[in-house]
Amino acid sequence: MKKITKEVYLQWYEDMLFWRKFEDKLAQVYIQQKVRGFLHLYNGQEAVLAGSLHAMDLTKDRMITAYRNHVQPIGMGVDPKKVMAELYGKVTGTSKGMGGSMHIFSKEHRFHGGHGIVGGQIPLGAGMAFGDKYAGRDNVTLCYMGDGAVRQGAFHEALNLAMLWQLPVVFICENNGYAMGTSVERTSYSTEIWKLGLGYEMPCGPVDGMDPVTVAQEVSKAVDRARSGGGPTFLEMKTYRYRGHSMSDAQHYRTKEEVKEYQKIDPITQVLDIIKENNYASEEDIKAIDKKVKELVLECEKFADESDYPPVQQLYDMVYEQEDFPFVQHK
């Protein structure tokens, strides 16, 4: 695994703090109705992304996930201003305002989207890995899902074929405890989700998803195995989300005390504690990072606010054109 240095910790702190504040801003503008539709926030799960990115080769590896997908593309290198503009439905967004919250996408940065169909991204992730193996590329695909998605038949079909064909894919379940508002205990006889990989003799295991170091270690092993031809891995990241399933979630299924207990092991706080314990940064340095993050979030908001909505004609220009069907005029 790439060494976790002082610089890595500082970058983790800045990145995770920015992701958190970016989505806090989204929650704020959602209430102002600047962002419409559904909005699923990642607050609390940032260590999964931070650790995974440390294990990846961002020049060639791919990522695909479900609809809790705003900060992942930013981690992969997408301009956060474009991500926020997409959430606003503006023409400067990652998909020119046509994708919205649940469908951020960047071919350039190998982020293959958020997917609104529960579990729909799992066979797609396996398919991308199949394409890489077929073409002789040594890329690895990281395919994320929530704990509710493992109840889908497509999950089992994908794991079976991934093992059969020894595909270079890492399946990662971000188990935040609740599928929408339903706990794992109410939907599954076995609450150890990682054990589902045993039925396919797939390397699998549980991971502390609140600690980016542990995530980086385990994902690195899985990525190395996939890249060397050793086939897929299934990891269960035991994490937690502080906010509801979406902004419309009243969260009657859990107590405020439960949320506060998990906030005691907040991934951002854990990283900041290590920075302070090892004197990796002074109080002034930390304040400078905080200020930088705050200013960047405001830049994103300003960019999205000032961008234009797409013209109506774009609705027709962003679908395929059929030459023998001349009734819809394209540019």
C-alpha positions in Angstrom: 0.0 0.0 0.0 1.1 3.6 -0.6 2.5 5.0 2.6 0.2 7.1 4.7 2.3 10.2 5.4 1.8 13.5 7.1 0.8 14.9 3.7 -1.8 12.2 3.3 -3.4 13.0 6.6 -3.5 16.7 5.9 -5.0 16.0 2.4 -7.6 13.7 4.0 -8.6 16.3 6.5 -9.0 19.0 3.8 -10.8 16.7 1.4 -13.2 15.2 3.9 -13.9 18.5 5.5 -14.7 20.0 2.0 -17.0 17.1 1.1 -18.8 17.6 4.4 -19.2 21.3 4.0 -20.1 21.0 0.3 -23.0 18.8 1.2 -24.0 21.0 4.2 -24.3 23.8 1.7 -26.4 21.6 -0.5 -28.8 20.9 2.4 -29.0 24.6 2.9 -29.8 25.5 -0.7 -32.2 22.6 -0.9 -34.4 24.2 1.7 -34.2 27.4 -0.4 -35.5 25.2 -3.3 -32.4 26.0 -5.4 -31.8 22.2 -5.6 -35.0 20.2 -6.4 -36.0 16.5 -6.4 -34.2 14.0 -4.1 -31.0 14.8 -2.3 -29.1 12.0 -0.6 -26.2 13.2 1.5 -22.9 11.4 2.4 -22.3 13.0 5.8 -20.5 10.5 8.0 -19.3 8.1 5.3 -16.4 10.2 4.1 -13.7 7.8 5.3 -14.8 5.1 2.8 -14.1 7.5 -0.1 -10.9 8.9 1.4 -9.4 5.5 2.0 -10.5 4.1 -1.3 -9.0 6.9 -3.3 -5.6 6.3 -1.5 -5.7 2.7 -2.8 -6.7 3.6 -6.4 -4.6 4.6 -9.4 -6.7 7.6 -10.5 -5.0 7.6 -13.9 -6.8 4.4 -14.9 -9.1 2.9 -12.3 -12.9 3.4 -12.4 -15.6 4.1 -9.9 -19.3 3.5 -10.0 -21.9 3.9 -7.2 -25.5 4.5 -6.3 -27.3 7.8 -5.9 -25.4 9.1 -2.8 -22.9 10.3 -5.3 -22.0 14.0 -5.0 -18.5 13.9 -3.4 -17.1 10.8 -5.1 -16.6 12.5 -8.5 -15.0 15.4 -6.7 -12.5 13.0 -5.2 -11.9 11.5 -8.6 -10.9 15.0 -9.9 -14.2 16.5 -11.2 -14.4 20.3 -10.7 -16.7 20.7 -7.6 -18.2 23.8 -9.1 -19.6 21.7 -12.0 -21.0 19.2 -9.5 -22.9 21.9 -7.7 -24.1 23.4 -10.9 -25.4 20.0 -11.9 -27.4 19.8 -8.7 -28.8 23.2 -9.5 -29.9 21.9 -12.9 -27.6 24.5 -14.6 -26.1 24.2 -18.1 -22.5 24.4 -16.6 -23.1 21.1 -14.7 -21.3 17.8 -15.3 -24.2 16.7 -17.5 -25.4 20.2 -18.6 -28.0 20.1 -15.9 -29.8 17.0 -17.3 -28.6 14.5 -14.7 -29.2 16.2 -11.3 -28.4 14.9 -7.9 -28.6 11.2 -8.5 -26.8 11.1 -11.8 -23.4 12.8 -11.6 -21.1 11.5 -14.3 -17.6 12.1 -15.7 -16.2 9.9 -18.5 -13.0 12.0 -18.4 -12.4 11.2 -14.7 -13.6 7.6 -14.9 -16.5 8.2 -12.6 -19.3 6.3 -14.2 -22.2 7.8 -12.4 -24.7 7.7 -9.7 -27.5 5.3 -10.4 -31.1 5.8 -9.2 -32.1 2.1 -9.5 -31.2 0.3 -6.3 -28.5 -2.2 -7.2 -28.6 -1.2 -10.9 -24.9 -0.2 -10.8 -23.6 -3.6 -9.6 -23.8 -5.5 -12.9 -22.6 -2.4 -14.7 -19.5 -2.4 -12.5 -18.9 -6.0 -13.3 -19.5 -5.2 -16.9 -16.9 -2.5 -17.0 -14.4 -4.8 -15.3 -15.2 -7.4 -18.0 -14.5 -4.9 -20.7 -11.1 -4.1 -19.1 -10.2 -7.7 -18.9 -11.3 -8.4 -22.4 -9.2 -5.6 -23.8 -6.2 -6.6 -21.7 -6.1 -3.4 -19.6 -4.9 -3.6 -16.0 -7.6 -1.2 -14.8 -9.6 -2.0 -11.6 -13.3 -1.0 -11.1 -14.6 -0.1 -7.6 -18.3 -0.7 -7.4 -20.2 0.7 -4.4 -23.6 -0.1 -3.1 -25.7 0.4 0.0 -26.8 -2.3 2.4 -30.3 -2.4 0.9 -28.9 -3.2 -2.6 -27.5 -6.6 -1.6 -31.1 -7.8 -1.5 -31.3 -7.4 -5.3 -30.9 -10.5 -7.5 -28.6 -8.5 -9.7 -26.1 -8.4 -6.9 -25.9 -12.2 -6.7 -25.7 -12.6 -10.5 -22.9 -10.0 -10.7 -20.9 -11.7 -7.9 -21.3 -15.1 -9.5 -20.1 -14.0 -12.9 -17.3 -11.9 -11.4 -15.9 -15.0 -9.8 -16.6 -17.2 -12.8 -14.7 -14.9 -15.0 -12.2 -13.6 -12.4 -13.0 -10.0 -13.1 -10.9 -7.1 -11.8 -13.6 -5.5 -9.7 -13.9 -4.6 -6.0 -17.5 -4.7 -4.7 -17.9 -2.4 -1.7 -21.1 -2.3 0.4 -21.3 0.9 2.4 -23.4 -0.4 5.3 -24.7 2.7 7.0 -27.2 0.7 9.0 -30.4 1.6 7.2 -31.8 0.9 3.8 -33.9 4.1 3.6 -35.5 3.8 7.0 -35.3 0.0 7.5 -32.4 -1.4 9.6 -30.4 -4.4 8.4 -31.8 -6.4 11.4 -35.3 -6.2 9.9 -34.4 -7.2 6.4 -31.7 -9.9 6.8 -31.4 -13.1 8.7 -27.6 -12.6 8.7 -26.6 -9.1 9.6 -22.9 -9.7 8.6 -23.4 -8.6 4.9 -19.8 -9.5 4.0 -20.6 -13.2 4.4 -22.7 -13.1 1.3 -19.4 -13.3 -0.6 -18.7 -16.7 0.9 -21.4 -18.3 -1.2 -19.3 -17.6 -4.3 -16.0 -18.3 -2.6 -15.1 -14.7 -3.1 -12.5 -13.1 -0.9 -14.5 -10.9 1.5 -14.6 -9.3 4.9 -15.8 -6.5 7.2 -14.0 -3.2 7.4 -14.2 -0.3 9.8 -15.7 2.3 7.4 -15.2 5.2 9.9 -11.4 4.9 9.7 -9.7 5.9 6.4 -6.5 4.1 7.3 -8.3 0.7 7.7 -10.3 1.4 4.5 -7.1 2.2 2.6 -5.4 -1.0 3.8 -8.2 -3.3 2.9 -9.1 -1.7 -0.4 -5.4 -1.7 -1.4 -5.3 -5.5 -0.9 -8.4 -5.9 -3.0 -7.2 -3.6 -5.8 -3.8 -5.3 -5.9 -5.5 -8.7 -6.1 -7.7 -7.5 -8.9 -4.9 -5.9 -10.9 -2.7 -8.9 -10.6 -5.4 -11.2 -12.1 -6.6 -12.6 -8.7 -10.2 -11.7 -9.4 -12.9 -9.8 -7.4 -13.3 -9.0 -3.7 -16.4 -8.1 -1.6 -15.9 -5.7 1.3 -18.5 -4.5 3.8 -17.7 -1.0 5.1 -19.4 -0.6 8.5 -20.1 3.1 8.4 -22.9 5.5 9.3 -24.8 8.5 7.9 -25.7 11.4 10.1 -28.5 12.7 8.0 -31.6 10.9 6.7 -31.8 8.7 3.7 -32.7 11.8 1.8 -33.7 15.4 2.7 -37.3 14.3 2.9 -36.5 11.6 5.6 -38.0 12.5 9.0 -35.8 9.8 10.6 -38.4 8.4 13.0 -36.6 5.0 12.9 -33.7 6.1 15.0 -32.9 8.3 18.0 -30.8 11.5 18.2 -28.7 9.7 20.9 -27.8 7.0 18.3 -26.5 9.6 15.9 -24.5 11.3 18.6 -22.8 8.1 19.5 -21.5 7.6 16.0 -20.4 11.2 15.8 -18.0 10.4 18.6 -16.0 8.4 16.0 -16.5 10.9 13.2 -13.8 10.2 10.5 -12.9 13.9 10.1 -12.4 14.1 13.9 -10.3 11.0 13.9 -8.0 12.3 11.2 -7.8 15.7 12.9 -6.9 14.1 16.2 -4.0 12.2 14.6 -2.8 15.5 12.9 -2.7 17.2 16.3 -1.2 14.3 18.2 1.7 14.1 15.8 2.1 17.8 15.4 1.5 17.5 11.6 0.0 21.0 11.6 -0.2 24.0 13.9 -3.6 25.5 14.9 -2.9 28.3 12.4 -2.4 25.7 9.6 -5.7 24.0 10.5 -7.5 27.3 10.6 -6.1 28.1 7.1 -7.4 24.8 5.8 -10.8 25.5 7.3 -10.8 28.9 5.7 -9.8 27.5 2.3 -12.6 25.0 2.5 -15.2 27.6 3.4 -14.1 29.8 0.5 -14.2 27.0 -2.0 -17.7 26.0 -1.0 -18.8 29.6 -1.5 -17.1 29.7 -4.9 -19.1 26.6 -5.9 -22.4 28.2 -4.7 -21.6 31.4 -6.5 -20.8 29.5 -9.7 -24.0 27.5 -9.6 -26.1 30.6 -8.7 -24.8 32.6 -11.6 -24.9 29.9 -14.2 -27.7 29.7 -16.7 -30.4 27.1 -17.0 -30.2 24.9 -20.1 -32.3 26.1 -23.1 -35.3 24.0 -24.0 -33.7 22.9 -27.3 -31.1 21.0 -25.2 -33.8 18.4 -24.4 -33.8 17.4 -28.0 -30.0 17.7 -28.6 -29.0 15.4 -25.8 -30.9 12.3 -27.1 -29.8 10.2 -30.1 -30.7 11.3 -33.5 -32.6 9.0 -35.9 -32.1 10.0 -39.5 -35.4 8.4 -40.7 -37.4 10.2 -38.0 -37.3 13.8 -39.1 -40.1 15.0 -36.8 -37.8 16.2 -34.0 -35.4 18.9 -35.2 -31.8 18.8 -34.0 -29.1 21.3 -34.4 
